[in-house]
């Protein structure tokens, strides 16, 4: 609720708790991205063909409402 409250202009009820929670979230996200980039992406690249990767990229971009950068 802290982020929603901040977005609506409210003050934080407990700044130190918010900071600790935000820091923990950022660290978790960083660990996940590191694992994904070091483990998952190399497996995907090894298993999928060069034609499949852009197709998957286009689908992922479309789900997020983004344009896929074409070469």
N, C-alpha and C positions, 0 to 999 in steps of 0.2 A: 504494500500500500504506500510505502514511502515515495516511490517514483511517481505513482499516480498523483499523490498529494502535491509533490513538487511541481509537476506539470500543471496542476490547477492553482499554483501559487501559494500553497500552504507551507508553513515552516516544518522542519523535521522535528519529530518528537524526541528522538534520541540520535544526535549526530554521530556519536562514537559507534553506536551499533550499526547505523547506516554505512559508515565508512568501512567497518570491518566486513560487513556483508558484501559491499561493493568490491572490496579487495579480494575476498574469497571467490566471488563470481569471476572476476577478471583472471585470477590465477587458474581456476578450473577451465575457463574458456581457452586460455593460452596452452594449458597442457593438452586439451582436446585437439586444438589445431596443430600442435607439434606432432602428436601421434598420427593424426589424419595425414599430414603432409609427409611424414617419414615412413609410415606403414601402409596406409590405405591407398594413397595415390600411386606409389610404385607398383602395387599389386594390380590396380585398375589398368595402368598403362601397359603392364606385362600381359594382361589377359585380353584386353580389348584391342581391336584393330584401329588403325588410323582413321577409318571412316566412321567408326562407332562413337569415338570421343566427341566430335563436334555435334553429332546428333543428340547425345546425352546432354551436352552443354546447352544446346538450344532448348531442350525440354526443361532443364533446370532454370534457365533464364525466364522462360515463359511462365513457369509456376510462380516466379517472384515478380512478374510484371516488368521484366527488364528486357532490353535488346541484347541479342548475342552479337558480339563483335565479329563480323565476317572479315576474312583476310582480304 
